[in-house]
Amino acid sequence: MNRLLMGAKRFLFHRGGLGLQVTIVFTWVVMMGLLVEKTLLQPEPLKITPVLAKEGMKFGEEWWGIYWKGEKIGYAVTIQQQQTEKVSVKEKVWLKLSVLGTPQNIEQTLEYQTNQNLILESFDFNLKSGLLHFRLAGRVEDSPAGAGQRLTLRSYSAGKERQQEIILPEVPYILGQTKLYFLAQGLAKGKKYRIPAFDPSTLSRAEMTAEVEGTEHLNIGGEEKELFRVREEFRGIVVKSWMDRSGEIWKEESPGGLVLLRESKNAARHQNWSRGKIVDLIALTAIPVKGEIENPRAASYLRAKILSPALGDLKIQGGRQLRIGNEVIIRKEEFPPKPSAHKILPERDRQEALRSTPFIQTDDPEIRRQAEAIVKGIDDPAEKVRRLAAWVHQELEKRPVVSIPSAVEVLQQKMGDCNEHTVLFAALVRASGIPAHMETGIIYQEGKFYYHSWAKVHLGAWVSVDPLLNQIPADATHIRLAEGDLDKQLDIVKVIGRMKIELLEVR
């Protein structure tokens, strides 16, 4: 099912204060798909020949049930067709979820076309949730310079199109056909694979590794099967797959409790649903806490122990946060910062914190006009930040949203949760000439920690800002785990479902 869980594990559920809102953060395919540049399974890149592709591909329909901690939350289907010398694939995912008691129906499709060697030629991804619709399309062509391939990306949001081009050193493959790499090298216990992968949503590269851990007998759909258990990892996202000798996947599982099971069409669409119950994502992603904070929004100092096996790559140290082993100390900043705390921001870092991105569209005319209107007649940067945060807080309806946040679309829709508030705030602040970044982590509320996002701005020194709460600086229960634009939020996926907090001191 084209690495459904490899994408699904990148769900980051954000819960903010006030209404305790939630979102699923940005990824170009929320549930599936990554583009693979090349493979280093052997000194020369492994070539997928037409014969291997034809023998390994399974044309027709494959249906899957999607489960979260035992509760069915949706289904998926993959339709593969041979068209002369091309392969056409359509994948559709339908999810039925509850967010703070609000039902959410989410539908997404990914259509892509490859040549007979399964080299990607084009793709078209659509995500629909309520009134929100996001689309990302891409086409691969020869680079004009003659070196590598050119990937042209077009994103469509809020009725606008944005284009970006990337030069790839190698021709990309669809990661969903990973089984063909396994088949080419052979499935055997202890076999290891390394596949350098390219993710167009984050414009970043990271190696995917896989290892055949052994074989198991599983009962799937009432049928006993002997299957290979394969562990795959990409950017800290770990997925276990159970596949047969022909490379067909029958089950996939993530540590967070998400499971994909091969089912018949009728079973996938109509069976195993919980009667009168819809899985609420908040309850499934809350982080247990030892200790209690009586007034979290007033906290100016926090010392806590973070218990998790996957903290190494997270951005916990720096700024207002000090990390000592698995302990973190957070001291709320002063606003505005005292002159003695000012440090010159290197020009490269400054430009990075001011640039326009596909989802923080600082250069969009509507964003610029709105920013100018909010801070008109104000020269003090600190007062600009205060006005912009207050405007975003007041104007946006606090509503759970399952979407890919875009500042332009948020400005039009004027609704969302912490991610929508933060994306729009960051765009408005950057458009006002003030460096800003997104921060992602957790926040304390009502006895537990929840995933959340906020921002930081540079006013001689970095200061945290939570536009959903209209907090400047953000209280000390905001524990940062990742820093940067939307792509950096993916870094915290590795700890979802694998974290506990022990409070040591709060004041």
C-alpha positions, 0 to 999 in steps of 0.5 A: 500500500505504498508505505501508508504508515511511513507517512501516517507516522508523521501525523503530529497532533497539536493541542493548544490552550483555550479551546485545546485545538488540534491539527495534523501537520503538513506533509505532502502526502499525509498518509503515503508516498515519498520519492526515492532518488536512488538506492545504494543496495550495491555499488551501482544503482539498482535498476528496476527492469521492465521484467522485474517491474512486470513480475513484481507489480500487482495490477488491479485493486488492493483494499486496506483497513486502517486501525488506530489502537484497535479502533477502525478509523478508515480504509484505503485502496490502491488501483494499479493499471498497465497502460502500454509502456506506462504504469498508472497508480491511484491511491485513495484514503478515507478517514473518519475521526473525531477531534475534541468531539467534532467529527472529521471526514478526510479524503485524500488521493494520490495519482501518479504515472511511471514508465515501465521501469517504474521511474516517476513521471508525474503525480497529483495529490489532493487532500479534502477536509470540510471546506479545505482543499489542498493540491500538490502536483509534480512532473519530472523532466530532464534538466536543461543543464543536462545534469540530473532531473528537474522536478517541477512542483505546483501547489494549489491553495486558496485559489492560488498556484505556486511553483517551485523547481528542484534539480535531482541528481538521480531519477526518482522512484516511488517508495511505494514499490520498495518491495521490488528492491527487496525482491531484486536482492532477495528476502532473508533473515538479516538482510539489510537495505539502504535507500537514500530518499527524497521528500519533495514536501520538505525538500530534504533527503534522508536515508531509508533503511530496512532489515528483515528481522525474521519470519512470523505466522500471522492470522489475517482475515481468518487465514494463517500465513508465514510472513517476513517481518521487515523493519523500515526507518525513515527520519526516525519514523519506524514502521514494521511490515509483514510481507510474503515471499512475493513481496506483497504486504499484509500488515503494517504497524507503527509504534504509535498504534497505527495498523494497516491490514489487507482486507477485501473491498467489502470488509475495508468499507463496511466491516469492523467499525465501532458502533456509535464510537469515533476515535478521538485523536486527542485522547490517543496522543496525550502525554502522561505526566507525573505531577501537576501544575495548578496555573500553567499559563502563569508559569515562568520557570519549569524543570522537568524530566523527559522520558523517551528513547528518541530524544537525540535528534530533537531541538531541546537545547538552546534559547530559553531551554537548557537540557541536562541529560533527560532533564529540561529547564525552561525560563520564560523570556522578558518582553521586550528583551533588555538591550543587554540580552541583544545579540546580532543575528547573522545575515544568513540566519536573518534571511532564512527567518524572513524568507517566503516559503510554499506555506508561509507566503511572506511575499503574497500581496494579501499577506503584505497588505494585511500586515501593513494594515495591522501595524500601520503607523507603528515603528517599534518592532515589539509593538508590531509583534504585540499587535500582530499576535493580538490580531491573529488571536482575535480574528481566527475562529478557534476550530479543530482543522485537519489540513495542510496549513497555508498562511494565504488560505488561513487568511481567507478562511480565518479559522484553525487551531495552533498550526493555522494561527502560527503559520499566519502569524509567522507570515505576517511578522516576516512581511513586517520585516521581523525575523520569525520561526515556527516552534513545535513541541508540547504544552501542559493543560488539564493534567497532561501534555499535548502536542502544540505549535507556536512561534518565536521572533527576533527582537534583538533576542529570540522571544517565544510567541503563542498567537493562539493563546495571545501569549508574549512570551509563551509560558514555561510549560511550552517545551520545544522539541523542534524548530523551524518551518513546517518541514522541521515538525516532522522531527518530533514524530519519532517520540509520539506515543513514546514519551512521558513527563515527570515534573520536578519544579514549576514556579 
